Amino acid sequence: MPMSDKAMSVFRLLNRSPKDADGWVKTSAQIMSAVIPHLPHELIDVERNESGGGRVRLTDKGNTLKDYI
C-alpha cells in the first residue's frame, strides 16, 4: 500500500531529525498526536511518555525504505 503525501513528508522529516545513539528522535505531544498516526506502524517504533510526548525511531523496514526516498 503506498504512503500518502503527508506520511511521506513525515517520514522524510523523521529521517532528517537529530537522533540519539540508538536512532531515537525525541518528539513532543503535539507531534505524537498530529503526525505520528499518519506513518505505517511497520516503519516506526514509538515510545510514549506520561506527558504525551516520547520518542520515535525507524524500524529495519523503515531504515531500508529511507535509502530509496
Beta strands, then each sheet from edge to edge (+ up, - down):
strand 1: 25-27
strand 2: 44-48
strand 3: 54-58
sheet 1: 1+ 3- 2+
end
